[in-house]
């Protein structure tokens, strides 16, 4: 790859500054590739965390989990308050 870039620059009668710019561009491409791989790894970790979060709420308060038509979910805080109030009302008073 390096030889190909050098051959192209030689054909274009490139100055030393052009060689530096091409080298810097190669470094940028490598950095972007590394960041992309790291992003994919973080995406997998986030998916696991999101799944665990959903599983926890489904076990603790299934009535508070509200599903959107897109497949996404959110935790309804008002429903949590209502669930907590109903559970507190069931407790025997002292």
RAQUI-V178708 format. One record per pair of residues at least 24 apart in sequence whose C-alpha atoms are under 10 Angstrom apart, sorted by sequence separation. I is the first residue (numbers start at 1). J is the second residue. D is the distance in Angstrom with one decimal. If there is no record, write none. Layout:
BEGIN
i->(I | I)
j->(J | J)
d->(D | D)
END
This chain:
BEGIN
i->(2)
j->(26)
d->(9.4)
END
